[in-house]
């Protein structure tokens, strides 16, 4: 961050959290991204007639184990809600085994990783999106679902309450609380009027979190030259759906504003396309920082070449 030409954060909570271990983050200006630039493609075949969706990688902080436990509580009372999963499985099958032990594996449909436009089509078809995270910087999946008119059921963590207003755009519950999550899921599943009302408010709310307005914010903050060549980097595992979504949406929004975008994802594992990107001599670098533990490699790369990227904290 000391190398950066400037800093932004996509939520107040993100800025506060990063500031705890990197005081430089306190200077970050707020630039929120959100609603997708792409239109949904055709939905995959074989989806249940009605279903809830969890679009998230299976990592501990995402809380999918809490969600599966909540679904087992519902099933024990005869409330069986088909649940579609979309995202990379960092649990190496552990979540599926957990669901099998709890007797709800038959309720799960696992789509794995999807191209972004196909994921949007699944979001649009879902009765509601579940985001059961223990931690969350912003909640991009929630914003994308809201933009499609799909209500959100999420944990009240991180930047999510800055996006989702409880009882207006979706329902918020305490994190790590399967009883509250189950109760709210049942309410959304059984009350079509509530879903329609929340979905309509969610669509309007998502309009305040657009990638086009974010691109304008980055252009001003990073002092990007008109029609300049911009290298867009997402510092995250390339298998991560959020990182891929950020890369695609940021590139599309900047192009719509007249910039020439040279996008690249970065895994931090020795397979970086950054060197090839640097050889193309971009006028500016825009880095979305999601993977903080390995950011030293990015800092070394920039320092060795005298680069001063604009860093967006996520």
C-alpha positions as CSV (number, residue, x, y, z in Angstrom):
1,X,0.0,0.0,0.0
2,X,3.0,2.3,0.6
3,X,3.9,1.7,-3.1
4,X,0.4,2.6,-4.3
5,X,-0.4,5.8,-6.1
6,X,-3.8,5.7,-4.3
7,X,-6.2,3.5,-2.5
8,X,-9.9,2.8,-2.5
9,X,-12.2,0.4,-0.6
10,X,-15.4,-1.2,-1.7
11,X,-17.1,-0.8,1.7
12,X,-16.6,1.1,5.0
13,X,-16.2,-2.2,6.8
14,X,-13.5,-3.4,4.4
15,X,-11.5,-0.2,5.0
16,X,-11.9,-0.6,8.7
17,X,-10.9,-4.2,8.7
18,X,-7.8,-3.7,6.6
19,X,-6.8,-0.7,8.6
20,X,-6.3,-2.9,11.7
21,X,-3.2,-4.5,10.1
22,X,-2.3,-1.9,7.6
23,X,-2.9,1.7,8.9
24,X,-2.3,3.1,5.3
25,X,-5.8,1.8,4.5
26,X,-7.4,4.6,6.5
27,X,-6.6,6.9,3.6
28,X,-8.6,4.7,1.1
29,X,-11.6,6.5,-0.5
30,X,-14.9,4.7,-0.8
31,X,-15.6,3.4,-4.4
32,X,-18.3,0.8,-4.4
33,X,-18.8,-1.7,-7.3
34,X,-21.6,-4.1,-7.7
35,X,-24.3,-4.6,-10.3
36,X,-22.9,-6.7,-13.2
37,X,-22.2,-5.3,-16.7
38,X,-23.1,-8.6,-18.4
39,X,-26.5,-10.0,-19.3
40,X,-27.5,-13.5,-18.2
41,X,-27.0,-16.3,-20.7
42,X,-29.2,-19.4,-20.8
43,X,-29.5,-21.3,-17.5
44,X,-27.9,-24.8,-17.3
45,X,-30.2,-27.7,-17.8
46,X,-31.3,-29.9,-14.9
47,X,-32.1,-27.2,-12.4
48,X,-34.9,-27.9,-9.9
49,X,-38.3,-26.3,-10.7
50,X,-37.9,-24.1,-7.6
51,X,-34.6,-23.6,-5.6
52,X,-32.5,-21.4,-3.4
53,X,-29.0,-20.6,-4.6
54,X,-25.7,-20.3,-2.8
55,X,-23.1,-18.8,-5.2
56,X,-19.9,-19.0,-3.3
57,X,-16.6,-20.9,-3.1
58,X,-16.6,-23.5,-0.4
59,X,-14.1,-21.9,2.0
60,X,-14.4,-21.8,5.8
61,X,-15.2,-18.1,6.1
62,X,-18.1,-18.5,3.6
63,X,-20.2,-20.4,6.2
64,X,-21.6,-23.0,3.9
65,X,-21.4,-25.6,6.7
66,X,-23.8,-23.4,8.7
67,X,-26.1,-23.3,5.8
68,X,-26.2,-27.1,5.4
69,X,-26.8,-27.5,9.1
70,X,-29.7,-25.0,8.8
71,X,-31.1,-27.0,5.8
72,X,-31.0,-30.2,8.0
73,X,-33.0,-28.4,10.7
74,X,-35.6,-27.5,8.1
75,X,-35.7,-31.0,6.7
76,X,-36.3,-32.4,10.2
77,X,-39.5,-30.4,10.3
78,X,-40.5,-31.5,6.8
79,X,-39.4,-28.3,5.0
80,X,-37.3,-29.5,2.1
81,X,-35.8,-26.6,0.0
82,X,-33.8,-27.6,-3.0
83,X,-30.4,-25.9,-2.8
84,X,-28.2,-25.2,-5.8
85,X,-24.5,-24.6,-5.2
86,X,-22.2,-22.7,-7.6
87,X,-18.5,-22.1,-7.0
88,X,-15.2,-23.7,-6.6
89,X,-15.0,-26.5,-3.9
90,X,-12.1,-25.5,-1.6
91,X,-13.4,-28.1,0.9
92,X,-12.4,-31.0,-1.4
93,X,-15.8,-32.7,-1.0
94,X,-16.0,-32.1,2.8
95,X,-19.2,-30.1,2.5
96,X,-20.9,-32.8,0.4
97,X,-19.9,-35.4,3.0
98,X,-21.2,-33.2,5.8
99,X,-24.6,-32.9,3.9
100,X,-24.7,-36.7,3.5
101,X,-24.2,-37.3,7.2
102,X,-27.0,-34.8,8.0
103,X,-29.3,-36.5,5.5
104,X,-29.7,-33.6,3.1
105,X,-27.3,-34.4,0.3
106,X,-30.3,-35.2,-1.9
107,X,-31.4,-31.5,-1.6
108,X,-28.1,-30.2,-3.1
109,X,-27.4,-29.7,-6.8
110,X,-23.7,-28.8,-7.4
111,X,-23.0,-26.8,-10.5
112,X,-19.4,-26.2,-9.7
113,X,-17.8,-23.1,-11.3
114,X,-19.8,-21.5,-14.0
115,X,-19.1,-18.8,-16.6
116,X,-20.3,-15.6,-15.2
117,X,-23.2,-15.1,-17.6
118,X,-24.5,-18.5,-16.9
119,X,-24.2,-17.9,-13.1
120,X,-26.3,-14.8,-13.6
121,X,-29.0,-16.8,-15.3
122,X,-29.1,-19.2,-12.3
123,X,-29.3,-16.2,-9.9
124,X,-32.2,-14.8,-11.9
125,X,-34.1,-18.1,-11.7
126,X,-33.5,-18.7,-8.0
127,X,-36.2,-17.9,-5.4
128,X,-33.6,-16.3,-3.3
129,X,-29.8,-16.2,-2.8
130,X,-28.2,-17.4,0.4
131,X,-25.0,-15.8,1.6
132,X,-24.2,-17.4,5.0
133,X,-20.7,-16.0,5.5
134,X,-18.8,-15.7,8.7
135,X,-16.8,-12.8,7.1
136,X,-17.5,-10.8,4.0
137,X,-15.8,-7.6,2.6
138,X,-18.7,-6.5,0.5
139,X,-20.9,-9.3,-0.8
140,X,-20.6,-9.0,-4.6
141,X,-22.8,-12.1,-5.2
142,X,-25.6,-10.4,-3.2
143,X,-25.4,-7.2,-5.3
144,X,-25.5,-9.2,-8.5
145,X,-28.5,-11.1,-7.4
146,X,-30.2,-7.9,-6.3
147,X,-29.7,-6.3,-9.7
148,X,-31.6,-9.2,-11.2
149,X,-34.5,-8.8,-8.7
150,X,-33.6,-11.8,-6.6
151,X,-34.0,-11.3,-2.9
152,X,-31.0,-12.0,-0.6
153,X,-30.7,-13.9,2.7
154,X,-27.4,-13.1,4.2
155,X,-25.3,-13.0,7.4
156,X,-25.1,-9.6,9.0
157,X,-21.3,-9.3,8.5
158,X,-18.7,-7.1,6.9
159,X,-20.0,-4.7,4.2
160,X,-23.2,-6.7,3.6
161,X,-25.4,-4.4,5.8
162,X,-24.2,-1.4,3.8
163,X,-25.7,-3.1,0.7
164,X,-28.7,-5.1,2.0
165,X,-31.2,-3.4,4.2
166,X,-33.0,-5.9,6.4
167,X,-36.7,-6.2,5.6
168,X,-36.4,-4.0,2.5
169,X,-34.0,-5.5,0.0
170,X,-33.5,-8.9,1.8
171,X,-33.2,-10.6,5.1
172,X,-30.2,-10.4,7.4
173,X,-29.4,-12.9,10.2
174,X,-26.6,-13.3,12.7
175,X,-23.6,-15.2,11.4
176,X,-23.0,-18.7,12.6
177,X,-26.6,-19.1,13.6
178,X,-28.2,-22.0,11.7
179,X,-31.5,-21.6,13.6
180,X,-32.0,-18.0,12.5
181,X,-30.9,-18.9,9.0
182,X,-33.4,-21.8,8.8
183,X,-36.2,-19.6,10.1
184,X,-35.5,-16.9,7.5
185,X,-35.1,-19.4,4.7
186,X,-38.4,-21.0,5.4
187,X,-40.1,-17.5,5.5
188,X,-38.7,-16.6,2.1
189,X,-39.5,-20.0,0.6
190,X,-43.1,-20.0,1.6
191,X,-44.0,-16.3,1.2
192,X,-44.2,-15.3,-2.5
193,X,-45.4,-11.9,-1.7
194,X,-42.4,-11.2,0.5
195,X,-40.1,-12.4,-2.2
196,X,-41.6,-10.2,-4.8
197,X,-41.6,-7.2,-2.6
198,X,-37.9,-7.7,-1.5
199,X,-36.9,-8.4,-5.1
200,X,-38.4,-5.2,-6.4
201,X,-36.7,-3.1,-3.7
202,X,-33.4,-5.1,-4.3
203,X,-33.4,-4.3,-8.0
204,X,-33.8,-0.5,-7.3
205,X,-31.2,-0.6,-4.5
206,X,-28.6,-2.3,-6.7
207,X,-28.8,0.7,-9.1
208,X,-26.7,2.6,-6.5
209,X,-23.9,0.1,-6.8
210,X,-22.9,0.0,-10.5
211,X,-19.6,-0.9,-12.1
212,X,-19.9,2.0,-14.5
213,X,-20.0,4.5,-11.6
214,X,-17.1,2.6,-10.0
215,X,-15.1,2.9,-13.2
216,X,-15.6,6.7,-13.1
217,X,-14.5,6.7,-9.5
218,X,-11.3,4.7,-10.3
219,X,-10.6,6.9,-13.2
220,X,-10.8,10.1,-11.1
221,X,-8.9,8.6,-8.1
222,X,-6.2,7.0,-10.2
223,X,-6.0,10.1,-12.6
224,X,-6.3,7.8,-15.6
225,X,-5.6,9.5,-18.9
226,X,-8.5,9.7,-21.4
227,X,-8.2,6.6,-23.8
228,X,-5.2,5.5,-21.7
229,X,-4.0,1.8,-21.6
230,X,-5.0,0.4,-18.2
231,X,-3.7,-2.9,-16.8
232,X,-6.4,-4.5,-14.6
233,X,-5.2,-7.1,-12.1
234,X,-7.2,-9.1,-9.6
235,X,-4.9,-10.4,-6.8
236,X,-6.7,-13.7,-6.1
237,X,-6.7,-17.3,-6.9
238,X,-8.1,-17.5,-10.5
239,X,-10.5,-20.3,-9.6
240,X,-12.3,-17.8,-7.3
241,X,-15.7,-16.8,-8.8
242,X,-15.6,-13.3,-7.1
243,X,-12.2,-12.5,-8.6
244,X,-13.2,-13.6,-12.0
245,X,-16.4,-11.5,-11.8
246,X,-14.4,-8.4,-10.7
247,X,-12.0,-8.8,-13.5
248,X,-14.7,-9.2,-16.2
249,X,-16.9,-6.4,-14.8
250,X,-14.1,-3.9,-14.2
251,X,-12.6,-4.4,-17.7
252,X,-16.0,-4.0,-19.3
253,X,-16.9,-0.9,-17.4
254,X,-13.5,0.8,-18.1
255,X,-13.8,-0.1,-21.8
256,X,-17.3,1.5,-21.8
257,X,-15.6,4.7,-20.5
258,X,-13.1,4.7,-23.4
259,X,-10.1,3.2,-21.8
260,X,-8.0,0.5,-23.4
261,X,-7.9,-2.4,-20.9
262,X,-5.2,-5.0,-20.6
263,X,-6.8,-7.4,-18.1
264,X,-4.9,-10.1,-16.2
265,X,-5.8,-12.4,-13.3
266,X,-3.1,-13.3,-10.8
267,X,-2.8,-16.4,-8.7
268,X,0.3,-15.5,-6.7
269,X,1.6,-19.0,-7.4
270,X,4.4,-18.4,-10.0
271,X,2.1,-18.5,-13.0
272,X,1.5,-14.7,-13.1
273,X,0.9,-13.0,-16.4
274,X,2.1,-9.7,-14.9
275,X,5.6,-9.8,-16.5
276,X,4.0,-10.1,-20.0
277,X,1.5,-7.4,-19.1
278,X,4.3,-5.1,-18.0
279,X,6.0,-5.6,-21.3
280,X,3.0,-4.0,-23.0
281,X,3.8,-0.8,-21.1
282,X,0.3,0.2,-19.7
283,X,-0.2,3.8,-18.7
284,X,-1.7,2.8,-15.4
285,X,-2.2,-0.2,-13.2
286,X,-5.5,-0.9,-11.3
287,X,-5.1,-3.7,-8.8
288,X,-8.0,-5.3,-6.9
289,X,-6.6,-6.8,-3.7
290,X,-8.4,-9.8,-2.3
291,X,-5.6,-12.1,-1.3
292,X,-3.6,-10.2,1.3
293,X,-1.4,-13.0,2.6
294,X,0.5,-13.2,-0.6
295,X,0.5,-9.5,-1.6
296,X,4.2,-9.3,-0.8
297,X,4.9,-10.9,-4.2
298,X,2.9,-8.2,-5.9
299,X,4.8,-5.5,-3.9
300,X,8.1,-7.0,-4.9
301,X,7.1,-7.0,-8.6
302,X,6.0,-3.4,-8.5
303,X,9.0,-2.2,-6.5
304,X,11.4,-3.9,-8.9
305,X,9.9,-2.0,-11.8
306,X,9.1,1.3,-10.2
307,X,5.4,0.7,-10.6
308,X,2.9,2.7,-8.5
309,X,-0.5,0.9,-9.0
310,X,-3.8,2.2,-7.8
311,X,-5.0,-0.4,-5.3
312,X,-8.7,-1.2,-4.7
313,X,-9.2,-3.0,-1.4
314,X,-11.8,-5.8,-1.5
